[in-house]
Each structure stands twice: as C-alpha cells, then as structure tokens.
C-alpha cells in the first residue's frame, strides 16, 4: 500500500466515510478482516479498513492526482501574485515626477484593505478567504483530471472545520500569496529606483503642507527605527512645489517609500503567514477521528466485535473487483491446495506431492474464517483452489475465491471434472469461465500438481 502522511490517512478515511454515507456501505468483508488481523485500537482499525478500500477503489490514486493538481494550482496562483506585485510597482512609479502618496496608495491600498477585511473575518466569522480558497480548490480539482478526486475536497473541508483549521490553512495561503506579491513589488521597486532617476512630489488642493508633513513623519517613524531615512521638514515642504533636483532629497524620499512598503506591506503579511502556518501545523498534529460520527460508530462491532460474524451480508457490487495479490507485503512460501464446497461423493484430497499442503474443504463459515486468518499471516507462494463447476458461481463463492487469491503469491483455479456418468452443464461452465476471467485468475480443468510442486507446468 502506498506510504501516506498521517493527515492523508485521516483525509482518505473521511472520504470513505462520506462516500458510504451518500452511496451506502461498501463491500468491506476483506477490509474488515485485515483490519481485525492487524490489531490495535478502534481508530487504527478504522483507518486501516478505509485505506484498504481507498486503495482498492482508486481513491489513493485520485488523492495523488489531486495533490499534483493542487501543487500546480498553487504555482499558478504564485505566478499571478508575482505579476500582480510587479504591476503594483509599475503603477506606483508610472508617473513623472512620482506623487509619493499616489505611489503609496498603489503599493499598499488594496493590500491593507484586504488585510483588514481578512482580520475582521477571522475574528467574527472565521471563514474569510473562502473565495481564494474555493478558487484554489476548484483549480486543484480541474487540474487533477480524475473524476474520483471530486470526493476529496469536501472531505478535507469537513475534516478541517471540526477543529476550525480551515481558517488557518486559508490564512497561510492568503497571506503567503500577498507576501509574495509585496516582495515582488519591493524587488521591482528597488530595481526601478536603481536603474532610473525619479523625482518625488506631493500634491493637494484642499489640504495644507503641515498635514502632509505630519503624515509623512508618522508613516516614517517605524521605518526610521529600522534604519530607513525620512525626509526632513524642509524637504517635505519644498517637494509640494515640485520635484527637488537634489540627490539627498531623492534618496530620502526613495528610502521612505521603500521603508513604508517593508513595514506596512511586507512585514505584516510575513508575520501573519508565519502565525497561520504555526497554528495550522499545531492543529494538524491534533487531528483525530471523531468516533461519535454515525459512519464510524457503526464500525465498532465489525472491527472490534464481541463475537466474530462471518458470511456475506452486503449488497451485491456492480462488478467484481480485480484481484491483486497482497502477499508480497509478507514473506510467502510453500504451496497449498484447498477445495470449496465439495459433496461427499467426490474423494478428497487427491495424491499430493510432499511439499504441497492440503487445506481441506471449506464448507462452513468457521473453516473459511480460520483459513483466511492463517493466510493473512502466512501467505503461500502458490495456491490452487478446487471448485465444482456443477454448482453456480454465486457471489459468495467468487468473493471467497478472490479473497483467497489476494492472500497468495500466485493462484490457479481448478475446475473439477464431473464424476463418471455425469456431465457438466455447458452454460454453467461458461458462467464460471466468464466470472474467473473477470477476476483475472487463471483456471483449468486438470490438476495443477506440477505447478504446485515446482512453480512450472
């Protein structure tokens, strides 16, 4: 089974729960048995069951595709953030001479408005940033190109909402992208200032010079503590009449503009991104299954039963699942012959080579359960399953054959000949052939003794 992170394990478990909640119980007899055989507490067994079903039904592969789509969607959003930040820098320095407060509004206006909106939403609603989050989820699903991936996003959101982690995950995404935009604007602003000469002015019709002097000094106080220059009162007052052709004035205004961008644009987003990422990691480590949910509560008796129950109780699936051996996860060795529901008229077992063991005839729930438990711990390298084709290939028999095959290195089905004087029903034999072909298991009407003994025909 594919190695997954703890968060991805919980995610797939929640996806399987939602799937069963909307579409009904899955065919999970083998998954339940393997979960019981692995032992552990109830949450561990629920996860093992869900991961086995997810692997069988393609949800694990869908998760991989979704994560690939999510990474690509994030790259696209990062590219958009970089271009947006560059656009802000070009807009800020697009005038000649540069109006310092117009430039400041271009660099910080939208950022500060959305930052305030995000903070208020976090405090009062906890869901702000959902638009950007939905855009990312939508892009992730589209880029995944897997129909089964559509079930993953709702499961992730429901799982995170229980611990209110969605606000921190979205916060890390929103603030991270805005940090990238602000950093892009800062880099381009420095590049333009390093390669071109700009003059700085301020203009007003209704405000006085003293107002602009106070605003400039107030905004420059925190940047000045970090070493950025602030224009003097004389420079500020003189810049109201036109751009000063003095190098020190240009450098002071440029340093002030860069300092204000760093302190009020870059640093808040950096600190918020780090805060959200820290809260996300801390909350992620505390995620657990909610065993009070109906979907999990119903599994308690099946995965940690007070008494074992065997048999086929689930509705018939739309199609049989392809058999894939899992014996490679454990060391498999030896050969085994087993028969399914033979009548007393047929002598059994046949003569067997010394290195081939006889597992007897499976004709009861107890015998099936005992053998399956044994095979889950000690899978044989080769398994031959003898069937009487005079019986119909019902769902229970085929499910048992598939489950036995999944616990062996290699499997062959032996369709026994009819007793002397009795023929086989051609239509029923054809049904067996079709069913075994659907399971992708090799079958024959002769005893596979050479193959059991040596692995070769």
C-alpha positions in Angstrom: 0.0 0.0 0.0 1.2 3.5 -0.8 3.0 5.3 2.0 0.9 8.3 3.2 1.2 11.0 5.8 -1.0 10.9 8.9 -3.0 13.8 7.5 -3.6 12.0 4.2 -4.6 8.8 6.1 -7.2 10.8 8.0 -8.3 12.5 4.8 -8.8 9.2 2.9 -10.7 7.8 6.0 -13.0 10.8 6.0 -13.5 10.4 2.2 -14.5 6.8 2.5 -16.9 7.7 5.4 -18.6 10.4 3.2 -18.8 8.0 0.3 -20.5 5.4 2.3 -22.8 8.0 3.9 -24.1 9.1 0.4 -23.8 5.9 -1.6 -24.4 3.2 1.0 -22.0 0.6 2.6 -19.1 -0.7 0.5 -18.2 -4.3 0.0 -15.8 -4.4 3.0 -15.6 -8.0 4.3 -12.0 -8.4 3.5 -11.1 -4.9 4.6 -12.7 -5.6 8.0 -10.9 -8.9 8.3 -7.5 -7.4 7.6 -8.1 -4.5 10.0 -9.1 -7.0 12.7 -6.0 -9.1 11.9 -3.7 -6.1 12.2 -5.0 -5.4 15.7 -4.7 -2.1 17.5 -7.3 0.4 18.8 -10.5 1.3 17.0 -9.3 4.4 15.3 -6.3 2.5 13.9 -8.6 -0.3 12.6 -11.0 2.2 11.0 -8.1 3.8 9.2 -6.6 0.5 8.0 -10.1 -0.5 6.7 -10.5 2.8 4.9 -7.0 2.8 3.4 -7.6 -0.7 2.1 -10.9 0.3 0.5 -9.3 3.5 -0.9 -6.5 1.6 -2.5 -8.9 -0.9 -4.0 -11.4 1.6 -5.3 -8.8 4.1 -6.7 -9.2 6.8 -4.1 -5.5 6.7 -3.2 -4.5 7.3 -6.8 -7.1 10.0 -7.0 -5.6 11.7 -4.0 -2.2 11.7 -5.7 -3.7 13.3 -8.8 -5.5 15.9 -6.6 -2.3 16.8 -4.8 -0.5 17.1 -8.1 -3.3 19.4 -9.3 -3.2 21.4 -6.0 0.6 22.0 -6.4 0.1 23.1 -10.0 -2.8 25.4 -8.9 -0.6 26.9 -6.2 2.2 27.5 -8.7 -0.3 29.3 -11.0 -1.5 31.5 -8.1 2.1 32.3 -7.1 2.9 33.4 -10.6 -0.2 35.6 -10.6 0.9 37.0 -7.2 4.4 37.8 -8.6 2.9 39.5 -11.7 0.4 41.4 -9.5 3.2 42.7 -7.3 5.2 43.8 -10.3 2.1 45.6 -11.6 1.8 47.5 -8.3 5.4 48.7 -8.5 5.0 49.8 -12.1 1.8 51.7 -11.2 3.5 53.3 -8.3 6.4 54.7 -10.3 4.4 55.2 -13.5 4.2 59.0 -13.2 6.9 61.6 -13.7 7.6 63.0 -11.2 6.3 60.5 -8.7 3.5 61.6 -6.5 4.6 59.9 -3.2 1.1 59.4 -1.7 -0.3 58.2 -5.0 2.6 55.7 -5.2 1.9 54.7 -1.6 -1.8 54.1 -2.3 -0.9 52.0 -5.4 1.5 49.8 -3.4 -0.4 49.4 -0.2 -4.0 50.4 -0.7 -5.6 47.1 -1.9 -3.3 45.1 0.3 -4.2 47.0 3.5 -8.0 46.9 2.7 -7.9 43.2 2.1 -5.7 42.6 5.2 -8.2 44.5 7.4 -11.1 42.6 5.8 -9.3 39.2 6.4 -8.5 40.1 10.1 -12.2 41.1 10.7 -13.4 38.0 9.0 -11.1 35.8 11.1 -12.3 37.4 14.3 -16.0 37.4 13.6 -16.6 34.6 11.1 -13.5 32.6 10.7 -14.2 31.9 7.1 -12.7 34.9 5.3 -10.5 33.9 2.4 -13.1 31.4 1.2 -13.2 32.9 -2.2 -9.5 32.4 -2.8 -9.7 29.0 -1.1 -12.6 28.0 -3.4 -10.6 29.2 -6.4 -7.6 27.1 -5.3 -9.8 24.0 -4.6 -11.6 24.5 -8.0 -8.3 24.7 -9.8 -6.9 21.7 -8.0 -9.9 19.6 -9.0 -9.8 20.7 -12.6 -6.0 20.1 -12.9 -6.3 16.7 -11.2 -8.3 15.3 -14.1 -9.7 12.5 -12.1 -13.4 12.1 -11.5 -12.9 10.4 -8.2 -10.9 13.4 -6.9 -14.2 15.3 -6.7 -14.9 13.5 -3.4 -11.7 14.6 -1.8 -12.2 18.4 -1.4 -15.5 18.1 0.6 -14.0 15.5 2.9 -10.9 17.7 3.5 -13.1 20.8 4.3 -15.3 18.9 6.7 -12.4 17.3 8.5 -10.7 20.7 9.0 -13.8 22.6 10.0 -14.3 20.3 13.1 -11.1 21.8 14.5 -11.5 25.2 12.8 -8.3 24.6 10.9 -9.7 25.8 7.6 -9.2 29.4 8.7 -5.5 28.9 9.4 -5.0 26.9 6.2 -6.7 29.6 4.2 -4.9 32.3 6.2 -1.5 30.7 5.4 -2.5 30.6 1.7 -3.9 34.1 1.5 -1.1 35.8 3.5 1.6 33.8 1.8 0.4 34.9 -1.7 0.1 38.5 -0.6 3.6 38.3 0.9 4.9 37.1 -2.4 3.1 39.9 -4.2 4.5 42.5 -1.7 8.0 41.0 -2.0 7.7 41.1 -5.8 6.7 44.8 -5.7 9.6 45.6 -3.3 12.2 43.9 -5.6 10.9 45.6 -8.7 10.6 49.0 -6.9 14.3 48.7 -5.9 15.3 47.6 -9.4 13.5 50.6 -11.0 14.9 53.0 -8.5 18.4 51.6 -9.0 18.3 52.0 -12.8 16.2 55.2 -13.3 16.2 58.6 -11.7 12.9 59.6 -10.1 11.8 62.9 -8.6 9.2 62.9 -5.8 6.4 65.4 -5.2 3.1 65.6 -3.2 0.1 67.5 -4.5 -3.1 68.7 -2.9 -5.9 71.1 -3.5 -7.7 71.3 -0.1 -5.0 70.1 2.4 -2.2 72.2 3.8 1.5 71.5 3.8 1.5 70.8 7.6 -0.9 67.9 7.1 1.5 66.2 4.6 4.4 66.8 6.9 2.7 65.2 9.8 1.5 62.2 7.7 5.0 61.7 6.2 6.7 61.8 9.6 4.1 59.5 11.2 4.4 56.9 8.5 8.2 57.1 8.5 8.6 56.6 12.3 8.6 52.8 12.4 10.8 52.5 9.2 13.2 55.0 10.7 13.7 52.6 13.6 14.9 50.0 11.1 17.4 52.4 9.5 15.3 53.9 6.7 15.6 57.6 6.0 12.8 60.1 6.5 12.7 63.4 4.5 13.3 66.5 6.6 10.6 69.0 7.2 12.3 71.4 4.7 12.4 68.6 2.0 8.8 67.7 2.6 7.6 71.3 2.4 9.8 72.0 -0.7 8.5 68.9 -2.5 5.0 70.4 -2.5 6.1 72.9 -5.1 7.9 70.4 -7.4 10.4 67.6 -7.5 13.7 68.6 -5.9 16.7 68.1 -8.1 18.8 67.3 -5.1 20.3 63.8 -4.8 19.9 63.7 -1.0 16.2 64.6 -1.3 15.6 61.9 -4.0 17.4 59.3 -1.8 15.4 60.3 1.3 12.1 60.0 -0.5 13.1 56.7 -2.1 14.2 55.3 1.3 11.0 56.5 2.9 8.8 54.9 0.2 10.7 51.6 0.4 10.7 51.6 4.2 6.9 52.2 4.4 6.4 49.3 1.9 8.5 47.0 4.0 7.0 47.9 7.4 3.3 48.2 6.4 3.3 45.8 3.4 5.8 43.0 3.7 6.2 42.6 7.4 2.5 42.3 8.4 2.0 39.6 5.7 5.1 37.8 6.8 4.1 37.7 10.4 0.6 36.7 9.7 1.7 33.9 7.3 4.1 32.6 9.9 1.3 32.7 12.6 -1.2 30.9 10.4 1.3 28.3 9.3 2.3 27.7 13.0 -1.4 27.4 14.0 -2.0 25.1 11.0 0.9 22.8 11.9 -0.1 22.7 15.6 -3.7 22.0 14.8 -2.9 19.4 12.2 -0.9 17.3 14.7 -4.0 17.2 16.9 -6.4 15.9 14.3 -8.2 12.7 15.3 -11.1 10.6 14.1 -14.5 11.7 15.6 -15.7 8.3 16.7 -19.1 9.7 17.5 -19.9 10.2 13.9 -22.5 7.6 12.7 -20.3 6.3 10.0 -17.6 5.4 12.5 -19.8 4.3 15.3 -21.4 1.6 13.1 -17.9 0.1 12.5 -17.2 -0.6 16.2 -18.9 -4.0 16.3 -17.5 -5.1 12.9 -13.9 -4.1 13.7 -13.8 -4.8 17.4 -16.6 -7.4 17.8 -17.7 -9.0 20.9 -18.2 -12.1 18.8 -17.0 -12.8 15.3 -19.5 -12.8 12.5 -18.8 -14.3 9.1 -20.8 -14.5 5.9 -21.9 -12.3 3.0 -24.2 -9.6 4.3 -23.6 -6.7 1.9 -25.5 -5.9 -1.3 -24.0 -7.2 -4.5 -21.5 -4.8 -6.0 -21.9 -3.5 -9.6 -18.8 -5.5 -10.7 -16.3 -7.8 -9.1 -13.0 -6.2 -8.1 -9.9 -7.1 -9.9 -7.7 -9.5 -7.8 -4.3 -8.2 -6.9 -2.1 -10.3 -4.6 -1.1 -8.6 -1.4 1.2 -11.5 -0.3 4.2 -9.5 -1.4 3.9 -7.5 1.8 4.7 -10.7 3.8 7.2 -13.4 3.0 5.3 -16.1 1.1 6.5 -19.7 0.7 5.2 -23.2 0.1 2.2 -24.5 -1.9 -1.4 -25.1 -0.8 -4.4 -26.9 -2.2 -7.9 -26.0 -1.0 -11.4 -27.0 -2.1 -14.7 -25.1 -1.9 -17.9 -26.9 -1.0 -17.4 -30.3 -2.5 -20.0 -33.0 -2.0 -19.3 -36.3 -0.1 -19.4 -38.4 -3.3 -16.0 -36.9 -4.5 -12.9 -38.5 -2.9 -10.7 -35.8 -1.4 -7.9 -34.9 -1.2 -6.0 -36.3 -4.3 -2.5 -37.6 -4.0 -0.3 -34.6 -3.3 3.5 -34.0 -3.7 5.4 -33.8 -0.4 5.9 -30.1 -0.5 2.1 -29.3 -1.1 -0.1 -28.9 1.9 -3.8 -29.7 2.0 -6.1 -27.1 3.5 -9.1 -29.3 3.3 -12.6 -28.4 2.1 -14.1 -25.0 3.0 -17.8 -25.8 3.7 -18.5 -23.6 6.7 -18.0 -20.1 7.9 -15.7 -21.3 10.6 -13.4 -23.1 8.2 -13.3 -20.1 5.8 -12.5 -17.7 8.7 -9.8 -20.0 10.1 -8.1 -20.4 6.7 -8.3 -16.7 5.9 -6.8 -15.7 9.2 -4.0 -18.2 8.6 -3.3 -16.9 5.1 -3.2 -13.3 6.2 -0.3 -14.2 8.5 1.4 -17.0 6.4 0.6 -16.5 2.7 1.6 -19.4 0.4 3.7 -18.8 -2.7 1.3 -20.9 -4.8 -2.4 -21.6 -4.1 -4.7 -23.9 -6.1 -8.4 -23.6 -5.4 -10.6 -26.6 -6.5 -14.2 -25.8 -7.4 -17.1 -28.0 -8.5 -18.4 -26.3 -11.7 -21.7 -28.2 -11.3 -22.6 -25.5 -8.7 -23.4 -22.0 -9.9 -20.7 -19.4 -9.4 -22.6 -17.4 -6.8 -21.3 -14.1 -5.4 -20.3 -15.7 -2.1 -18.1 -18.3 -3.8 -16.5 -15.8 -6.1 -15.8 -13.3 -3.3 -14.2 -16.1 -1.3 -12.0 -17.1 -4.3 -10.9 -13.5 -4.7 -10.1 -13.1 -1.1 -8.1 -16.3 -1.0 -6.2 -15.2 -4.1 -5.3 -11.9 -2.6 -3.6 -13.7 0.2 -1.3 -15.8 -2.0 1.7 -15.1 -4.2 0.1 -16.8 -7.2 -3.3 -18.5 -7.6 -4.9 -21.0 -10.0 -8.5 -22.3 -10.0 -9.1 -26.0 -10.7 -12.5 -26.6 -12.2 -13.0 -30.3 -11.4 -14.3 -32.8 -13.8 -17.8 -34.3 -13.3 -18.0 -37.8 -11.7 -18.1 -40.7 -14.2 -21.5 -41.0 -15.9 -22.4 -37.3 -15.1 -21.8 -34.4 -17.5 -21.3 -30.7 -16.9 -23.8 -28.0 -17.8 -22.1 -26.1 -20.7 -23.9 -22.8 -19.8 -23.0 -23.1 -16.1 -19.4 -23.9 -17.0 -19.4 -20.8 -19.3 -20.6 -18.7 -16.3 -17.6 -19.9 -14.4 -15.2 -19.0 -17.2 -16.7 -15.5 -17.5 -16.5 -14.9 -13.7 -12.9 -16.1 -13.4 -11.9 -14.1 -16.4 -13.4 -11.0 -14.8 -11.3 -11.8 -11.7 -8.3 -12.3 -14.0 -7.5 -15.6 -12.4 -6.1 -18.5 -14.5 -8.1 -21.7 -14.5 -8.0 -25.2 -15.9 -9.9 -28.5 -15.8 -6.8 -30.5 -14.9 -5.0 -30.8 -11.6 -2.2 -28.2 -11.4 0.1 -30.5 -9.4 3.3 -29.8 -11.3 2.7 -26.1 -10.9 2.0 -26.5 -7.2 5.2 -28.6 -6.7 7.7 -26.6 -8.7 6.0 -23.4 -9.9 6.2 -24.6 -13.5 3.8 -26.5 -15.7 
